[in-house]
């Protein structure tokens, strides 16, 4: 997960004999795409075509679907530009510039009298830097906090919001094997999806895009993954990991289990419920499986002992140098104390409404409207970070999204959240009593969702543009609920920022400095949903003493479906049954490599040493989940769709030669 | 939920014009059957035939099934006595005698110096009473604590363990609509199952059994339900209900959600996993749905306000009488204090192993072996209650059960429990560290389950019969785990008994006395999984302003299946598709009545005023779930299979005229 401006050139050279030229790096960087729904992608043609995963595009597929046209289930196929359809609220960003501004950020805090004050000063400075750079460059500028506070970089993106859907296969093949096979290998998924970026109403004339490899990969071949890993906790101290294990994860898993069961129940009630809840359900199942894997790592004494030993070694090295000890020696205890402080209000801060968790889509709209009314009159750097001027375009994209809000699902989400509030804080808690207003959660949710006008985008716009006067005058019940939570929510957030975040930032900055001093400079920071480069080789592994081959093929797909009696989620879409004879069944389908990836990398391009596209990351195996907290190369594998399977299916199953020609740059058959 | 020795004769007479003769009551009582797997049933022929629900019999169906013969899925049909198959570990009890022994139980505690001491004395006395009565009568004698401590009755049962399976329909029709339709109405389930009790190797010549009604019921007809409601909390104080709401239910629901998701995951892995986990999964889903309904009641301020008002009225009446106030006035505060004390260790006591929750089947065996070795040398009344002499036959039935133990499921259960232990107590807790022994939960579970010999019944018998010497000498890893938890588990239990149970018993005895004094004698105690009589009428209800008719019919079954595209769980078994033409489609299928039932009543007979069988309870509607904490007659309904549908399906679908003739006492077609 290396920074593109800090690649381990020595390691690459020594281990793989590969020298990354600046041109090679720039080409990869500017071909990579960050997708606002939480995934990665890449430009794969000069006409703005973007390839990503079906499960990254599924949010749009869901929003574009209706009871009549279920694109998520049945797929979508535009064979001409005119057939491509506009997405309601997606943002695609291409990283254009990186600048280290650590000195300026930390300098702004030099006169601060406390950690909390310093944290405040840094936050304001970061908003200023983003704003100035944005005005200067015209790019979307975002500060990135690296090494949990060890460095601050400014990333400038080209930002695109006119994005259209080009092609998605049926969910039955994209997510073949469903939840049971998720994070497993061997796999047989065509987890792909194509969008097109438009600029000024025309397909983007992309400066960079990845060429398609003619031959794919071979076993043991060096490959690279350029994507946006979302979050890791590898550099966390042991005390911080124990806090994750004993406080954060038990609550997080509980929330995932409960909502998964509730959405199952909701989906069972009717075919339409099933449709509108499908994407949410997948999201919860996916997170549940990922977090279960990480939690198993946290509960593994062997792994934690390894962490303890490494930490002791670093602390001993620091302690052995009086100057180091004076500068950095207190960092670990500070973090331990911060987590202890956090534990005293963690549950409250994790509660819906009262804390940082929402109560569904419409409540999110309400909270944003109430906050915008309050924040926008302030000077940009004095606002809550997410309402700074440079962030408003993204916020508005969501706020005014024409995506449908499904009343039944919205009621279910809100009832669930209100119930959870009571579960976490107890029925006599004043905030719970106020929020429920004398009713049980479901009836209260019905009252709120059926009573609000915020499903109407015009009403949202009226309130947003009307500012504080319009919002204060509005009697909408969801605005009232957002107002009811506002003061406590801000206070909890401030408490978190002052007592936890501020201390962590300073302490981790010290630990990063200690690491650089003791271990050298070639250390990558934890993932931050920003562009990173990973590398490794195409490589099988061994499980329970048996060898797992690196590639699957189409023949395996048909065999697996038969083995599971063609039962959902192993049921093959009709097209795949009909076109079986036309397919080259020995086509490489999915493959694994030991590239270091994590959630957020979904949709990342896999490229070869020439920078050509050879695969599409879509998953990790079950052994890879622990990568969140520690790297492991023995069994952990990244799972990709093979570029050859993509072309074969476009030509033989989907009858889309135009799209196949566009990505391969060749007319084929 | 009236006691059979304390029926509200006045209410019955005045409301329904019905006079219950002693003969009528005795006949109903001795035709009712309590089933050890947690349900009710009734004798329906003079040859020991017992009718209950499919979902009550499913535990046996599961244990009798193999990968080749899946009786749970495909049904079981014995057309001769010789084809009936013996159940491994079921117990059927028929209530034969009831005696009020409150004076003796409380008398034993009269010299006690503290609540804890009194509780201890009562417990010992109860064991003595059971033992003496058992020796005197030859019945299985059990003490029943009523009104949470307001009265103590001794119940004597005829106990049968030679029970054979006679008939079960396919799960697809017994549980048509599956989890989504569970607790819903209109319903279309044939949730029935037939067993036969044998005595001395021959079908039991039953002294009493229910005659089959020739005509079933009509709307508004008076009906009775004789069954074993499991547990209610209607007489709980407000403080006690708040403790349920804020402490007990959040943890209980969390456990249900988590295990449901885990079992779903487990089931997805293979067809065989699906089979072996099916019954467990149903159990979790069923509890989850029931508890969700109860919790919604607890979170309903309107319901809680009603409870508060009723409690205030009672307390005011007590306070107005100085003698009453002196005797009973402190009861409510005592309970509040007891729950506050309980809250401080509730989570720990609810943890697997450390607390009262187990870690799967084999751990249960291990714990029993370790405990028996310790307890059996003691005098019976000095043992932990469940190891008293009169309880040992039931314990041995389970301990030496030949039912299969599925290794894969056992590992999954234990891994889940070990993980939960860490979730609840934190990874650094000494008991957690010892239990995991350096491994993550799944690997530790594999080590334990693959390492133990306790799946072998002969080994269990050797250890049980070898007593303390054999158990102490045995190095089995599961015995070691049970030993590891033993001391803390006993200490927690003692703490619960002394600080919570003892106080509750005394305080609720006072509240019961106050209720009798203020409100009169016609109050039934909360449910205790003992025989109760409920009554009401066959009656539809209104939901969201629409009328719900009291009966469904077979035509509705076929319509519903078509509406849900014949998709699981609305898929019809083949037989039902084939035999459609032969069926009278207007046969009454399922019906609702406003009888007061709760979990444990499943399988109860519904009888008419003549004492004839007209239906088979199998569920309540969603509005009935709140009955756990408060009775509500407007919408809450009990759901039954109509006796006419049972006969029609036996004759027309299952080709079992012999069984139909046996229950109806008529040769039919």
Interface residues (C-beta under 8 A of the other chain):
Chain A: X178 X179 X180 X242 X245 X246 X249 X250 X253 X254 X256 X257 X258 X260 X261 X264 X265 X268 X269 X271 X288 X289 X295 X296 X297 X298 X299 X300 X301 X302 X304 X419 X422 X423 X424 X426 X427 X428 X433 X436 X438 X439 X440 X441 X442 X564 X565
Chain B: X178 X179 X180 X242 X245 X246 X249 X250 X253 X254 X256 X257 X258 X260 X261 X264 X265 X268 X269 X271 X288 X289 X295 X296 X297 X298 X299 X300 X301 X302 X304 X419 X422 X423 X424 X426 X427 X428 X433 X436 X438 X439 X440 X441 X442 X564 X565
